[in-house]
Amino acid sequence: MQLDLEKVRIYAKKADNRALLDRLTVFKQGMEPAAIEIIKIELLQRGISPADISQHESVYKDLVIRGPEGMPRLCKKCSLPAVSLEWGWLKVFGFIPLIPWQYLFCEEHKKKVK
């Protein structure tokens, strides 16, 4: 399958800084070098320095939950990398609890422990 670099450029122009930083750091393992370079250039044009990129990578490097293949797992509610594994109920028809189940959540959606 051929990588469409024009689609990558369009995505990079439309995406917010957080999504691009995640792609460049957390999801870097599964990306083509040409796509990584396009995202890196877009971030630099937006004023995000290499130091900012390194800081983002160091913050999430050990927090992100990875699957057996080494790729980051995704939040149950969005496409951000998962940082929390929490118990909940697997529900039938969306409301009948069936069995306890583990769910993955990002920083924004994880339960706030008081």
Sequence and secondary structure as in RCSB ss.txt:
>XXXX:A:sequence
MQLDLEKVRIYAKKADNRALLDRLTVFKQGMEPAAIEIIKIELLQRGISPADISQHESVYKDLVIRGPEGMPRLC
KKCSLPAVSLEWGWLKVFGFIPLIPWQYLFCEEHKKKVK
>XXXX:A:secstr
    HHHHHHHHHHS HHHHHHHHHTTGGGS HHHHHHHHHHHHHTT  HHHHHHHHHHHHTTS B TTS B B 
SSSSSB  EEEEEEEEETTTEEEEEEEEEE TTTS    
